[in-house]
Amino acid sequence: MPPILITMNSEVTGAATVGDATAASIFVTVLTRGPIPRTEIAARLGVSAATVSKAVRPLLAAGYLTESGGESEAATRPGRPVVPLRVVAEREYVIGVKLAADHLSGVVVDLLANVRAARDVALTDHSVAGVINAIGALVDDLRAAAAVQGGQVTRLGVGLGGHVDARAGVVRYAPFLADAAGDEWREVPLRELLGTRCGLPVVIENDVNSLTVAEQWFGAGVDVPSFAVVTIGAGIGCGLVVGGALVHGAVGLAGELGHVPITADGPECPRCGKAGCVESIAAEGAILHRVRAATGRPDLDITAAAVLAREGDRGAAAAFATAGDALGRALAIVANLLNPHRIVLSGEGLAASDLFESAARASFARHAFGQAADCDLVTRPLPDAIWARGAAAVAIAQLFRGPSTGIPMR
């Protein structure tokens, strides 16, 4: 792991400069595995014990880590005592927010990402100013909740759908917000705007990437070196972990599975404008369009469409099956390109998984190449609080890194 100089946010944390990027990996390792001895950290990260000891010193001095055990533990062990490291959870708190089309879900967590308080609020004003005000009010509420517990909030993580350039702190395009507010949601300096409103360092991230971090730290991605999280619902999203690292791509567009074309003569996607992409066939809007056309009922919503399919309406059932076939093709593309150990399927669209999952699995089996088809497909419905917790986890990981560097997820 190449050394680079990184600085913790000294105006908030009071900590000094940390010598290299290994510190970030060590902190995440202790967070997810602790209490853990230095020797095991070194083995997990593939570095020397001396490197770990050097990187740990400023973390101990700044109060982020502490040594558990002590004389009583050492007395029971022969030879040199092994004293594990653990994270000081209460040192500071972090807020995570999932920004959805109609609501905000927020949590305040300690440094172990334990949820200390949670809030959900409606979002009615989709303008940039309206969203900033709504997130600001939610952050104020969560900070007050943290203060009651004696915790100081030091930073904010926000996850939202669309093209999020996490390194620049800019939302390049958020289609689910633009649907209501128009082109105002292009090239929005969200990190800067929220930092000014909330008075906190801010990390912004694509919401599926945030969920992927949550799954890697606490869920189906624990101890899985390479995996993908694919979410279905209003859109089709994908978060990628390869070799233990979250993948962003050159400008934050890695994982745009929803806009991968899978048929030349498919319908036009209302968001990307291209024909035959995954979202134009498998997203909820596409399913609903086909059900309405098949039944002649323009009043249907997606819940009513699912009810019709379960009651045996052939047109409705075919619409969900078509979506499942397209989704399976998309999952096969992920498997063929990256050969991950696991693909986790999540999102609000899983409420109708009984109508499309078998078609998706059959399509995946047909289109995945060779042993790529052995990839473990896991279905996991996850509440918004987990997405928000993931946004907080991303902010915690960035605590020891500048925004231009990647996030180590070992």
N, C-alpha and C positions, 0 to 999 in steps of 0.2 A: 504494500500500500504506500504510494508515494507521499512523502511528507510535504505539507503546505502549512503556511501560517494562517491561523484562524483566530478570531477574537470573540470571546463571549460578550454579550451586551452589557458592558460595564456600567452604563448609567442606570440599568435596571437591577442587575444582579450583584454589582460590586465586585465581580470576579476579574482576575487578571487574564492576560493572554494565555491561551493554551497552545502548546508547542506544535502539534501536528494533528492531522485528521484522524489518527488512530484513537485519539481521545473520544471522538464521537462514537466510533464503533465500540469502544470499551464501555461507554456509558449505556448504550442501547443493549449490549450484552448483559451487563449487570442488571439493567432494568427488567429484561425479559427472562433472565436465568438466575438472578440472585436470590439469596446470598451465594456467591460463587468465588472460589479461590483464584488467585492470579494465574496459577499454572493452567487451570482449565480455560481461563480467558485466552491465554496465549495459544493453547491448542486449538480452540475454536476459531480464532482469527488468523492462525498461521503466522504468528510473529513470535519473537523471543520473549522470555520472561523478563529480561532486562528492559525491553521496549515497553512492556506493559507497566512495569514498576515506574519507569520514567514518566509515562503519560498519566498515570494515576495520581501522582503527587499533587499537581495543581487542582485536580478534582477533589481530593481529600482536603486540601487547604481551603478551597472555596466552599466547602460544606455540601457538595453535591453527593459525595460518597462518604461512607464511614466503614470502619472495620468492625464487623460483628464478632462475637466470641470474646476472647480476652484470656486472662490468666487461668480462669477455671477450665476453659476449653483446652488451653495449651497443656495444662497439667495432666489431662487424660490421654494425651497423645505422645508417643515416643518420638525422639528426635526433634527436628526443627518444627515449631508450631505452625499449623496452617490456619490462617485467619481469613475467612471469607470477606468479600466486599459486598455491600448492599447500598442501594440508593436511599438517600434521606428524602423520603416522600414529601414531607411537610415543608421542605425548604422554600418552595414556592409553588404557586398554582398556575394552571394554564387553561384558557378557555378555547373550546372548539365549537364551531358553528357549521351546520349543513344548511346551505341556502337552496331551497327548493322553489318551485314555481308559485306555490300558494302558501308556504309557511317557512318558518325558521325553526330549526331544532338546535338547541345549544346545551353544552355541558361545561362544568368546571371540574377539572381533574387535578390531582396532585402529580408529582413527578413519576409516580408509578402508573399513571394513567387510570387510577381508581376514580370513578365518578363520585364527586362530592355533592353536586347539585345538578339538576336538569330542568330545562324549560322548553316549551313549545309555544310559539306565537304565530298568529296568522300574518300573512304578507299580502297586503291589498294594493300597495303603491309600488309598481315595478320600475319606476324611473330610477335613475342612478341615485339621485338625491333621496328618494323615498327608501330605497334599499339601505343606503348608508345610515339614514336615521333609524330604521327598524333594527339593524344590527347593533347600532350604537346603544339603543335603548335596552336591547337584550343583554349586551355586554355589561351595561350599568347594573342591571338586575342581578346578573350572575356574580359580578364583583361584590355586590352587597351580600349575597349569599355566602361567598367565600370569606368575607370579613367576619361574619357571624361565627365562622369556624376558626377564626384566627389566622386565615391564610391570606397571603399577598399574591394577587394575580400579576404576572410579569409579562405575558404575551398572549397573542391571539392567533388561532389558526382557523381559516375559513375554506370550506370545500364547496365548489359549485360546478355545475355541468357546463360543457363547452370547451372552447380552446382557451386554456389557461396557461399563460407563460409564467410559470412559477419563478423562474430565475429573474425575470424583469419585474415581476409583481404586477403584471398587466393582464386583464381579461381581453383577449383579442376578439372573441365573439362568444356571446352567451345566447344561443338561439331560444332557449326556453323563457328567458326574460325579454328578448327582442320580440318574441311573438306578441307580447302585451305592450311593450314600450317602444318598439321600432328600433331603428339603427342606432339609437342612443347607446345600446350595449355593444359597441365596438370600440376597441382600443381604450378601455377604461382603466386608469391607473388605480386599481382597487386597493392595492397595498398602501399606497400613499394616502388615499382618501380616508381609509379606515384608521390608519395610524394617526392622522390629524384628529379625527373625530374621537377616537378612543384613548389616545395618549399611550399606546402600547406598540411594541414591535409586532408586526403582522406578517404572517406567512399565508399566502393563498395557494390553493392547489385544486386541480381537477377533483371533483368529489369521488369519482371511482378510484382514482389513485389514493385518496385518503382512506377509502374503505379497504383498499388493498393493503395499506400499511396496518390498519387495525387487524385484518386477517393474518398478516404475517406475525405480528406481535402476540396476538391473543387467540386467533381462530384457526381456520383450516389450513393456514400457511405456515404454522409453527413447524420448524425443522424441515421445511420443504424448500430446497435450494432454488427451484424454478417453478413458478406457477402463474396462473392467470386468474383474474376475477372478471367475469363477464356479467354485466347487469342488463336486465331487460325491463322495459316499461315504456314511458313516453319516448325514450331513445334507447339505443343499444351502446353501452359503454364497455371499456375493457382496460383493466390495469394489469401491468406486467412486472413480474419480478424475475430477473435472470441472474443466476449466480449470486443470489442473495441481495441484489441491488434493484431498487425501483427504477424502471426505465422511463425516461421522459422524451428521448429523441432530441433532435437539434433545436426545435422551437416549442417543445411541449406537446406535440401532436402524436406521439407514440400511443398506440392503443385505440386509434379512431376506427374501431372495427365496424361501427354502424354505417360508415360511409365507404366501406369496401364493396365494389361492385361484384355481384354474384350472378347476374343474368343481363344479357345485352338488351332484351326487349321488355324489361320490367317497368313498373310505374316510376314517374318522376318523384324524387324525394323533395318534400316541401322545404327542407332545411338546407341541403347542399345543392339542390337544383340538378343533380345528376340522375340518370335513369338506372334502375335496377340495383341500387345499393341495399345493404342488409336492412337498414331502417325503413326503406320504402316498402318492405314486404313483412318484416317481423315486429316492428314497433306497434304499440297499442293503436295509434292513429291509423296505421295501415290496415290492421285487423278490423277495426271498427268500420272503416270505409268499405271493406269487402262485405262485412255482415250487413250493413245498411243496404248495399246494392243488391245483395242476394235476397233479402227479406222485404225490400221496399219500405223499410221503416227508418226514416231519417232521424227519428226522435231517440233512437237507442243510444245508451252510453255503454262503456266497455263492460260494466258489471251485468247489465241486462243482456248484452250480447253473449256473455259467458253462460248465463242462465239458459238462453235459447239453445246454445250448443249442447249443454248438459241434458236438456229435455228432448234432444234428438233432431233438432232442426238441421237438415243436411247442409244448407248453405252456410250457416253459422259454424258448424263443426268443421267444414272444409276450410273456412277462413283461418281458423286456429291451426289446423293441420298444415296448411301452406306456410304459416308463420314458423311452425316447428321445423319444417323441412329447410327453410332458409336459415334458421338459427343453427341447425345441425351443420349446414355447409360452412357457416361462419366459424363455428367451433373447430371444424376440421382444418380450416385455414390457420387458426391459431396453433393447433397441434402440429400441422405440417411445417410451419415456419419456425416455431420455437421449440418443439418437442418438450413441452413442460411436463413435470411429474404429475401435475394436477390442474384441472380447470374448475373453478368454483363459480356456480351459476346463482345469481341473486337478483334483487330488485323487486319493485312492487308488482311487476308482471307475473311473478311466481304465484300470485293468487289464482291464476288460471292454468297453472302448470299441468294439471290433470288433463287438459285439453290439447297440449302440444308437446309434452315431454317425451312421450313414446316416439312421436314423429321425429323430434330433434335427435334422439339417441340413435334411431335407425339411420337417419341421414348422416349423422356423424360417422357411424360405422362404415357406411358406403364410401364416404369421401376422404376419410383419414387414411394416410399412406402407411402401409406396413405396420410396424410396431408403434407408430405414433397413435394408432387406434387404442393402444393399451393405456393411454392417459386416463387417470382417475377423474371421472366426472362427478362432482359433488353439488347437490342442490341445497342452498342455505338461505332461507328467508332471514333477513336481518333488519331490525328496526332502525329508524332514523337516528336514534341515540348512538348506535354503533358507528354510523357514518360521522356523526359529530365527534365522537371519541377518536376516530381516525384522524380528523382534522387537528385535534389537540395533539395526537401522537406525532404528526408531522411537525407541528410547532416545537414539541419537545426535542425531536431529533435535530432540528435546526438550531437548537440552543447553542450548540458547539460548532456550528458551521456558518459560513457566510452564505447568502442566498444564491451565489453562483456555483456552489458545489453540490454534488449529489448527496443523497441520503443513504448512509450505510445501514443495511438491515440484515445483519448477520445473526 
